[in-house]
Amino acid sequence: MKVRILYVIGLHILLSGIYSEGFAQDKITFNQHIAPIVHTNCTPCHRPGEAGPFSLITYEDVAKRAEFIKKVTQSRYMPPWHADPEFSHFLNERRLTQQEINLITLWVDQGAQEGKKKHRPKLPTYESGSHLRAKPDLVLTMNQPFQIPDTGTEEFRFFNIPTELPEDKWIKAIEFRPGNRRYVHHSRIMVDTTNAIRGIDGLSETDPRVYEFQETPLVDEFMYGWVPGNFPIYYPKGTARKLFKNSDLIVNIHYAPSSLKAEDQSSILFYFTDEPIEQEVKTLGLVERNISNLPFLIPANGKKTFYLRSKVLEAPIDIISVLPHMHFLGKSFRSFAIAPGGEVIPLVKINNWDFNWQTTYLYEELLRIPKGSVIYAEATYDNTEENPANPNYPPKDVTYGWNTTDEMCNLIIYYVDASEEEQAASRKIWE
């Protein structure tokens, strides 16, 4: 009897910890407690036209998957968020609080009740064809559908899309919309102001003519990159990216292998601002040539860490966001800056890399990196049979390449120039 009493007391303490904040005594309902969590963290992806495989909008949508939602939120499998919160925090963090997870658990355990009709929330609305809840100012679509071959091989194609803008525009947000979510693997958007590269439209990266077009310098070599799991990029108040009048977009799209004939006609959505621009958004990339321990080779049945290093910053910068990029052999990624005085400035840390969820991480405030600093990154790869994501069995030597069976090692940084006198942390940048 004594053992049972102790068990009951222990169970009560455990449940008190799980159902904290006094919710154990209340009836948790979808309308009052769960809908705000779902609509903020789940619905943006789980709705028609987005990446989620099913909708999570209405009570009926959520209730029929209640046990599943309980399981994936308790394990933190969903919402997907891979940046270590003990290393750095971000504005676009899709990470539920423990209290929110506890609420979902208790709601499901109490029978997943809807609640009173008078408490029913207004369902969120979205602009059709956009992840952002706003109408884009400009939508540019590929000139014609691209016929994806049924050869079962990866395709890398270049497309030219004229903007035909009569004047320069300042961009506050960019969104890439894949026309075929099943086969569009990733894309990179660049900008040409010469109009001399229009013949590249539809060409494969292996076409010799591509190299001739690439001799023309681009005004913007990396305006935006869309990768699996990434979302639209938007910039802080007072900052924007310039899109020149009559410029052309050069879009490089990677298509996954297909055994069936398919087609794609992707689009890029632009959101402009007429507000005064204090600083222009720029791009800094740490790529394979910045690796200090070359060659970039991950041997079969081996694990390898590569170290990237930027040049010494000749002027201070304020970082808006970072985007790490690896393929399937990636296991972990960490980046930081070291200031002249030795201060370590954390950028991002991903303990368990997931190729399917790559994110542009937006800082809550502009992150000041002083003059004289150096930015570092460490990327670890696992090319053994122990890595369940390894695309090669048995493992083989892997080096740089665009194919998913190859590897890459990148950190893309969006930033603005900063004066040494200015204190970025005092600015309200996300109003």
N, C-alpha and C positions, 0 to 999 in steps of 0.2 A: 504493500500500500504506500509506504514511504517513497519507494522508487517511482510509483505512478504520480504521486503528488509533485515530486521534483520534476518529472517529465512535463507535467501540465504547466508548472511554473516556468520552466525553460521555454516551452512552446509559446507561452504568453509573452515572454520577454522578446523572443524572436519575432513574433508577429507585430509586437509594438514597434520594433525597429523597422520592419518592412512597411507597416501602415502607419507611418509617422505623421506628425503635424495634426493629430487629432482626427484623421479621416476614418479611423476604424469604427467610430461611433456613428458616422453619417452614411446616408445612402448616396453612393456615387452614381451619377447619371451621365449619359452621353451629352445631353443638351447643356448641362451646367458645367461639367468638369472636363469631359474628354474631347468634345468638339474643338475647343480652342487649341488644344495640343495637336490634334490631327490636322486641322486646317492650316496651322502654321508650319508644321514640320513634315507632313506627309502628302497633303493634297497637291502642292506645287508640282510634284512628279507623278502622283497617282491620280491622273485625270485623263480624259480623252486627248490623244495627240502627243502625250508626253512619254517619258521613258518607262514609267511604272506599268507593269503588266496588267493591272486592274485599277479601278477607280476607288478612292477613299474620300468620298465627298459627303454622302448622306449617312444617316444612322444605319440604314439597311446595308450600305456598302461595308461599313466598319463592323457591324454586329455579326455578320455571317463569317467574318474572319477574325473574330475576337480572340480565340485561343492562339491563333497563329501570331497575331499582333502582340499579344502578351509575351510569347516566347521570343520573338525577334527583338523586342525592345528590352527585355530582361538581359539578353545576351549582348545587347548593343550592336547587333548585326544591322539593325535599322533604328533610326535613320543612319545612313552610312557616313561616318566621319572618322578619318584616319590620323589626323594631326594630334600629337600628344598634348593634352590640355595642361600638363604640368610644365611644358616647355614654352608654349606661347599660346595666346588666344587670338581669335579672329572675329571679325564682324559677321561673317556668313557661317558661323559655326552651327552645324546641324546636329547638335548633341543634346539629348534630353537630360534634364536634371534628374537626380535620384528621386525627388518628390514626384515628378511627372511619371516616371516609370512605376513608382509605387501606386499612383492613382490609377493607372491603366490596369495594373495587376489586381487591385482591389475591385475595380469596376467589373472586370471579367469574372472574378471569383464570386461577386455578388449577383451574377446572372446577366451582366451586360444590359442593364435597363436603359431605355431611351430617356425617361423622365417626362415631366409635364410639358404639354404643348406650348404653354405660355413662356417656357424657357427655351423653346426651340431657336437656335441661332440662325441668323441670316447666312445663307450659303455663300461662299466666296465666288466672285466672278473674275474671269480672266479674258484678256483680249485673245480672240481666236487666232491660232497659229503663232503664239508667242509664249515663252515661258514667263516673261515679265507681264505684270498686270497693267499694261499701257499699250496704246496704239503706236507703232513705229512711225517715224517721220519719213523713212525711205526703206523700201524693200527691193533688193537687187537679186535677181534670180539668174541661174545659168541660162545662157542664150538658147539652148535646146537640151532636151533630155539626153543623157549619156547612156548608151547601151552597154550595160555591164556584161562582159563575155562569160560564157558558161564553161570556161577552160579549167576552172578549179585552181587558178593561180591568183596571187595578189596583184592588184592593179594600182599604179600611181600615175595620176593624170593631172595636167595643168589646165586651168580654165581661165579665160579672160572675160571679165564682165565690165563694160564701160559704165561709169557712173553718170555721165552726161550732166554733171552739176554745173549750173551757170555761175556759181560763186563758191568760194571756200566755205566749209562748214566745220563746226566744232562738235565732236562726238562726246556724248556723256555716257553712252552705253552701246554695246555691240552684242548681237546674238546670232549664232549660226544655227540654221534649221536644216538638218539633213533631210533630203527628199526621200531617202530610203534608209530607215533606221537599221534595217537588218544588215546592210552591206556597206554603208558609209562608216568607215572605221575611225578616221580622224581627218582634220583639215587644218591648213595654215593659210591665213589671209595676208597678202602683201599688197603694196600699192605702187603703181607705175604712173609717172606724170608725163612720160614721153609719147604715149600712145603707139610706141614702136614695137610692142610685144604682142599685139593682137593676134598674130599668126600662131601663137603658142596654144590657142584655144583647142582643147581636146587631145593634145599630144601626150604621149606616154613619156615618162622620165627617161626611158631608154632610147627615145628617138634622137638621132644626132642633131636635129634642128633645135632641140631644146637647149643645147650647149651654146648655140649661136645667140639665142634670145637671152640667155643668162649673162651675156657680156654687157648688157645694158644695166647700169646701176639702178636700183630701186630706191625711191624716196623713203619707203618704209618696208623693211625686210621681215618684220613680224608685228603686224597690227594686232592680230588675235589668233589664238590657236584653240581649236575645239578637239577635245580628246574624250574617251569614254568616261562618263560621270561628271564632266565639266558643265558649268552653267554660264549664262551670259556674264560679261564683265561690265561693271559700271564704275565710274570714277568719282572721287570726292568732290564736294562743292568747291568751285573756284579752279578746278582742273579739268582738262579735256584733251582729246587727241584730235589733231587736225586732219581733215580730209580735203585734199586740194580740188579745186574746180577742174572739171573735164578729165579727172584722173581715171585710171582703170584699176580694177581689183584683179590681182593675180591670185587665184585660189588653187592650192595644191591639195588634192583629195586622195586619200588612201582607201581603196575598196577591198573588203575582205573577199577571200576566194568564194566563187559561186559555181555550182554545178548546174544551175538553171539560168536561163536568160532572164535578166531583170534590167531595170532602168532607174536612173536617179536624176533629179533636177533640184538641187539644193538651193537655198536662199540665204542671204545675209541681211539682217535687220539692223537699221541704224536709228539711234535716238539722238537728236541734236539739242543743243542748248544755245539760247540767245543771251544768257547771263554773262557778265564780264569774266574773262579768263585770266587768272593770275599766273598760272603756270601750265606749261604744256607737258602732257604725259609722254615719257620716253621709255625705251626698252633697253635693258641690260641683260645679256645672256651669258651664262656659264655653260659651255658646251664641251664636247670631247677634246678639242684642242687645248682646253684649259686644265686638263688632267695633268697632275705633276708626276704620277707614276705610270707613264705610258710604257708599253703599248696597251691600248684598250682591248684586252683579250681576256675572256673568261674561259679557262681551260675546262675540258670535259671532266666531269666528276670532281670539280673543284669549286671553292668559294673564294670570292675576291672582293676587296674593298678598294675603290678608287677615290682619289682626293683631288678636288677641283679648287682652284685659287684664282681670284680676280687680280687685276692690276691694282696697284695702290691708288685709291681714289684721290684725284687731284683737287676735288672740291666736294663739299658735303652734299648728300642727297637725302631725300625723304622717300622711303619705299611705301608704295601703295599696296602691292600684292606680290606673291611669289607663286610660281607654278613648277613643281618638280615633275620630271618625266623620265620614266624607264619603261622597259617592256616586261615580259613574263618572268625573267630571271631575277628581277628586282626583289629584294627582301626588306631593306630598310634605307632610309634617307634622312640625313641631318644637315642643316645649314645654319651658319652663324657668321657674324662679323667680329673682327677684333679691332678695336679702336687703338689709336697711337699710344694711349696710356695703359693699354693692356685690358681694358674693359671688354668683356665678351657680351655681344648683343645677340640673343637668340632670334633666329628667323623662323625655322620650321623643323619639326622632327616627326617622322613617320616610322613607327616601330614595326609595323606589318604592312608592307606595300601591297596594294591591290590594284592590278592593272585596270580593272573595270571601274574603278572609282578614283579618277585623277581630278584634282580640284585646283582652281585658282583661289588661293587663300588671301582674303582681303583683311588687312589690319584694321583694328578698331580706331587707331589714330595713325597718322603718318609716322613711320618709324625712322627716326633720324640716324643716319650713318655718317659720322664726322669725317672731315677731310683727313687723309692719311690712313684711313681704315683699309682693311683687306677683307673681302667676303670669301668664305670657305664653304665647301660642301663635301660630304662624305656619302658615297653610295655603295651599298653592299649587294652583291649578286650571289645567287645559289644555283650552280649549274650541275646539281647532282640529282640522282633519282629520288632523293628525299623531298625535293621541291615538287609538289603536285601540279604546279602550273607550268613546269618545264615542257615546252612544246616538242622537244626532241627526246625520243627514246629509241635506243640508248642515248645518253647525253653526248654531244659533240662540241668541239671548240666553237665558241661564238665570239664574234667581234662586231664592229659598228655596221649598221645597215638600217634601212627603213622598214624592211619586212619584220613582221612580228616575231619571226624565228631568229632575227638578228637582235642587237641590243642598241640602246641609246643611253646617254647620261647628260641630262640637261637641267638647268634651273633658269626659268625665265622670270625676270624681275621687271615690274612696272614701277616707275619712279618719277619724281619731279626734282629739278634742281632746287637747291636751298641755299639761302644766304647764311653765313656763319652767325649773323646777329639774330636771325629769326628763331623763335622757339615754337617748333611745330606742334608740340604737345598741347599748347594753349589754344589751338585752333579747333573750332567745331567743324569738322570736315564732312560729316554725313547728314547734315540737315536737309 
